[in-house]
């Protein structure tokens, strides 16, 4: 698919630094960037906290604006802008995930505690909270949450276990998270 007129105009506005151009760019492509981050992490069986996802969004967006929009200036229009940005986003995310994995591996080799390690007491409290929240969910929802968050299963493994389609796992987890956020804390 060739570059659309809308994207051509948006790209030109960004490169000439027109007012609100960057905000319009972010509005148009933020969902794409988040999807690439989630998909890339999922394909590499990496669980991302929302703060990790936010950091990766920042890394990708920074890549787009670095050196006076160099990445956008290199776009040749031989594909859609979305396709080009998907490739760039994926490269940034893979690089950052590898860096994060290497830093974690080096830290554990040096005997340093992982930054996300919790004390035994905290883990017990967290597990009790998770168990309380799971009791408020129905059968399949609870099973999917348990498999994903507690057992670290991939979407494909959850699909095989539950019989639901792989493409339904992510949306169900999102709905459950929204539901749980609305619940009163113990």
ABEGO torsion letter per residue (X at the ends): XBBBAAAAAAAAAAAAGBBGAAAAAAAAAAAAAAAAAAAAAAAAGBBBBAAAAAAAAAAAAAAAABGGGAAAAABAGABBAAAAAAAAAAAAAAAAAAAAAAAAAAAAAAGBBBAABBBAAAAAAAAAAAAAAAAABBAAAAAAAAAAAAAGBBAAAAAAAAGBBAAAAAAAAAAAAAAAAABBBX
